[in-house]
Amino acid sequence: MKASWKTTAGGILAAIGGILATAAMPDGYIWINTGGSVLASVGTLIIGATARDNDVSSEQSGAK
């Protein structure tokens, strides 16, 4: 399977962001949860923007 570095990077950002967004933080460190939410959102945006970056139809890529 040939993977795109763009979608992989987006997935990693989204995963790390999800972990940080739901982590239990002591008072004064709520910015970590907020930053995690932002990372998860940006990672998901990257995945959505680059998921079809090979510019071929489903038939040409062998998906159908």
BAFI-939994 format. One record per residue (C-alpha): residue number from 1; residue in one letter; x, y, z. Coordinates in pm, whole numbers, plus 50000, padded with zeros to 5 digits. Example, Ala and Ser with C-alpha at 12.3 -4.5 7.8 and 13.67 -1.06 7.14 Angstrom:
# residues 2
<node><pos>1</pos><code>a</code><xx>51230</xx><yy>49550</yy><zz>50780</zz></node>
<node><pos>2</pos><code>s</code><xx>51367</xx><yy>49894</yy><zz>50714</zz></node>
# end
This chain:
# residues 64
<node><pos>1</pos><code>m</code><xx>50000</xx><yy>50000</yy><zz>50000</zz></node>
<node><pos>2</pos><code>k</code><xx>50133</xx><yy>50338</yy><zz>49903</zz></node>
<node><pos>3</pos><code>a</code><xx>50066</xx><yy>50600</yy><zz>50170</zz></node>
<node><pos>4</pos><code>s</code><xx>50066</xx><yy>50976</yy><zz>50128</zz></node>
<node><pos>5</pos><code>w</code><xx>50282</xx><yy>51166</yy><zz>50377</zz></node>
<node><pos>6</pos><code>k</code><xx>50020</xx><yy>51442</yy><zz>50387</zz></node>
<node><pos>7</pos><code>t</code><xx>49735</xx><yy>51222</yy><zz>50504</zz></node>
<node><pos>8</pos><code>t</code><xx>49968</xx><yy>51039</yy><zz>50743</zz></node>
<node><pos>9</pos><code>a</code><xx>50079</xx><yy>51369</yy><zz>50899</zz></node>
<node><pos>10</pos><code>g</code><xx>49717</xx><yy>51480</yy><zz>50931</zz></node>
<node><pos>11</pos><code>g</code><xx>49626</xx><yy>51153</yy><zz>51101</zz></node>
<node><pos>12</pos><code>i</code><xx>49911</xx><yy>51180</yy><zz>51347</zz></node>
<node><pos>13</pos><code>l</code><xx>49814</xx><yy>51540</yy><zz>51434</zz></node>
<node><pos>14</pos><code>a</code><xx>49451</xx><yy>51440</yy><zz>51480</zz></node>
<node><pos>15</pos><code>a</code><xx>49545</xx><yy>51145</yy><zz>51703</zz></node>
<node><pos>16</pos><code>i</code><xx>49782</xx><yy>51345</yy><zz>51923</zz></node>
<node><pos>17</pos><code>g</code><xx>49529</xx><yy>51627</yy><zz>51943</zz></node>
<node><pos>18</pos><code>g</code><xx>49255</xx><yy>51387</yy><zz>52050</zz></node>
<node><pos>19</pos><code>i</code><xx>49473</xx><yy>51247</yy><zz>52325</zz></node>
<node><pos>20</pos><code>l</code><xx>49567</xx><yy>51593</yy><zz>52454</zz></node>
<node><pos>21</pos><code>a</code><xx>49211</xx><yy>51723</yy><zz>52428</zz></node>
<node><pos>22</pos><code>t</code><xx>49078</xx><yy>51448</yy><zz>52654</zz></node>
<node><pos>23</pos><code>a</code><xx>49371</xx><yy>51425</yy><zz>52897</zz></node>
<node><pos>24</pos><code>a</code><xx>49304</xx><yy>51502</yy><zz>53262</zz></node>
<node><pos>25</pos><code>m</code><xx>49500</xx><yy>51816</yy><zz>53341</zz></node>
<node><pos>26</pos><code>p</code><xx>49548</xx><yy>51992</yy><zz>53675</zz></node>
<node><pos>27</pos><code>d</code><xx>49433</xx><yy>52351</yy><zz>53721</zz></node>
<node><pos>28</pos><code>g</code><xx>49642</xx><yy>52597</yy><zz>53526</zz></node>
<node><pos>29</pos><code>y</code><xx>49711</xx><yy>52356</yy><zz>53239</zz></node>
<node><pos>30</pos><code>i</code><xx>49377</xx><yy>52381</yy><zz>53058</zz></node>
<node><pos>31</pos><code>w</code><xx>49565</xx><yy>52528</yy><zz>52762</zz></node>
<node><pos>32</pos><code>i</code><xx>49687</xx><yy>52175</yy><zz>52685</zz></node>
<node><pos>33</pos><code>n</code><xx>49327</xx><yy>52058</yy><zz>52634</zz></node>
<node><pos>34</pos><code>t</code><xx>49253</xx><yy>52361</yy><zz>52418</zz></node>
<node><pos>35</pos><code>g</code><xx>49568</xx><yy>52306</yy><zz>52213</zz></node>
<node><pos>36</pos><code>g</code><xx>49473</xx><yy>51942</yy><zz>52171</zz></node>
<node><pos>37</pos><code>s</code><xx>49135</xx><yy>52040</yy><zz>52033</zz></node>
<node><pos>38</pos><code>v</code><xx>49303</xx><yy>52274</yy><zz>51786</zz></node>
<node><pos>39</pos><code>l</code><xx>49551</xx><yy>52003</yy><zz>51679</zz></node>
<node><pos>40</pos><code>a</code><xx>49269</xx><yy>51753</yy><zz>51629</zz></node>
<node><pos>41</pos><code>s</code><xx>49078</xx><yy>52003</yy><zz>51417</zz></node>
<node><pos>42</pos><code>v</code><xx>49380</xx><yy>52096</yy><zz>51205</zz></node>
<node><pos>43</pos><code>g</code><xx>49474</xx><yy>51732</yy><zz>51157</zz></node>
<node><pos>44</pos><code>t</code><xx>49124</xx><yy>51646</yy><zz>51043</zz></node>
<node><pos>45</pos><code>l</code><xx>49127</xx><yy>51944</yy><zz>50805</zz></node>
<node><pos>46</pos><code>i</code><xx>49456</xx><yy>51823</yy><zz>50654</zz></node>
<node><pos>47</pos><code>i</code><xx>49315</xx><yy>51474</yy><zz>50608</zz></node>
<node><pos>48</pos><code>g</code><xx>49005</xx><yy>51611</yy><zz>50439</zz></node>
<node><pos>49</pos><code>a</code><xx>49199</xx><yy>51841</yy><zz>50212</zz></node>
<node><pos>50</pos><code>t</code><xx>49452</xx><yy>51580</yy><zz>50100</zz></node>
<node><pos>51</pos><code>a</code><xx>49266</xx><yy>51250</yy><zz>50110</zz></node>
<node><pos>52</pos><code>r</code><xx>49236</xx><yy>51240</yy><zz>49734</zz></node>
<node><pos>53</pos><code>d</code><xx>49571</xx><yy>51388</yy><zz>49636</zz></node>
<node><pos>54</pos><code>n</code><xx>49659</xx><yy>51142</yy><zz>49359</zz></node>
<node><pos>55</pos><code>d</code><xx>49422</xx><yy>51307</yy><zz>49108</zz></node>
<node><pos>56</pos><code>v</code><xx>49290</xx><yy>50985</yy><zz>48954</zz></node>
<node><pos>57</pos><code>s</code><xx>48942</xx><yy>50839</yy><zz>48941</zz></node>
<node><pos>58</pos><code>s</code><xx>48836</xx><yy>50543</yy><zz>49150</zz></node>
<node><pos>59</pos><code>e</code><xx>48851</xx><yy>50319</yy><zz>48845</zz></node>
<node><pos>60</pos><code>q</code><xx>49204</xx><yy>50432</yy><zz>48756</zz></node>
<node><pos>61</pos><code>s</code><xx>49329</xx><yy>50373</yy><zz>49112</zz></node>
<node><pos>62</pos><code>g</code><xx>49179</xx><yy>50023</yy><zz>49124</zz></node>
<node><pos>63</pos><code>a</code><xx>48921</xx><yy>50098</yy><zz>49394</zz></node>
<node><pos>64</pos><code>k</code><xx>48630</xx><yy>49977</yy><zz>49178</zz></node>
# end
